[in-house]
Amino acid sequence: MITDLLAPPVSAVDFFGDPDGVVLFPEEEEHVARAVDKRRREFATGRHCARTALAGLGFPPVPVPPGSQREPTWPDGVVGSITHCKGYRAAAVGRTADVRTIGIDAEPNEPTPKGVLEAVALPGELARMAELRAASDKVAWDRLLFSAKETVYKAWFPLARKWLGFEDAEVTINPDDGTFSARILVEAPVVDGFAVDGFTGRWLAREGFVVTAIAVPAR
């Protein structure tokens, strides 16, 4: 699914489930040594996806340990993102010469638990969610909004290196062409001449999941 949203020069890989025999590097193992089986499996498959995606760029197998905010730590010259939910894992990477930042997220295509939408959505977003639900019930629009905001944060953090709350980005979902846009509502840092004040991304709903992705070209 993720490869339908991201094209070269981004290298993307996904799995519906967990392959056997995935081996973690010691730098990764220490982060899940005491984790329950579910957490360990999703972490390991996420790293397997990451290494497979990196191989698509010509990199040998390398550790991808979590950073201080649990973000993946990539080799020099690489940006990327990892996501996992029940039944689905994915990773996407690109060389910094080609891609400025990447964010991806996957969620089950099911309504969010009670109270979640109100916690993550701005008033304008709540109104648009009601319009989208009235037009179609084939997509869990509230879950898609949540996923898009997660993807915005994953694209934002490597550039800004600071927290971005759900209330700090306003997302508009286009139901007709599988795109979304995000407007950053806090002071936007400027990184290498690029003002981090918004993003555009793509989404799809298929196979029981909603998936969102952002890839910002370097030029």
C-alpha positions, 0 to 999 in steps of 0.5 A, a space after each residue: 500500500 505504501 508503495 502506491 503513495 510514494 514513488 522513487 526517489 523514495 524507497 518504500 516497503 510494507 508487510 501484512 504481518 511479521 516475517 519469521 527470522 527477523 534479527 535485531 542489532 544489539 543497539 535495537 535489541 536493548 529497546 525491546 529486551 523487556 517488551 511484550 511479544 506484540 511490541 517486540 514483533 511490530 518493532 522487529 518487523 518495522 526495522 526489517 522494513 527499514 533495512 529492506 527499504 534502505 537496501 533499495 537505496 544501496 545501503 548495507 544492513 545497519 541498525 535503526 535504533 530509536 532516538 530520544 523521542 522514539 524517532 528512527 535514527 537513520 544513517 547519515 544522508 538518509 531521512 525516513 519514517 516507520 509505521 505499524 499497526 495491527 496487521 500492517 508494517 511499513 517503512 519509507 526512506 530517501 537520500 537527503 540529496 533527493 528528499 527533505 523529509 518523509 512521514 508515514 502512518 497506517 491505522 485500521 480503517 475503523 472509527 476512533 475510540 470515543 473521545 479521540 476525535 474531539 481530543 485531536 480535531 480542531 473545530 473546523 476539522 470537526 465540521 469537515 468530518 461531519 460533512 465527509 461522514 455524511 457523504 461516504 461511510 466507506 472510510 473512517 474519516 476520523 481515523 484518517 484525520 488522526 493518521 494524517 496528523 501523525 504523518 504531519 508530526 513525523 515529517 515535521 520533527 526531523 526538520 524542527 526537532 521539537 514537539 508538534 501537538 494535534 492542535 498545532 496543525 490543521 488538516 484538510 482532507 480531499 476525498 476526491 483525489 486522495 490528497 490532504 494538506 496541513 497548515 502549521 499553526 505555530 511559529 514555523 522554523 526555517 531550515 535551509 531556506 525552507 519554511 516548515 509551515 505546512 505540508 501536502 500528502 497523499 492517502 488511501 483506504 484499502 485492505 482494512 487500513 488507512 495509510 497516509 504519507 508525506 515526502 517533501 522533495 529536497 528541491 
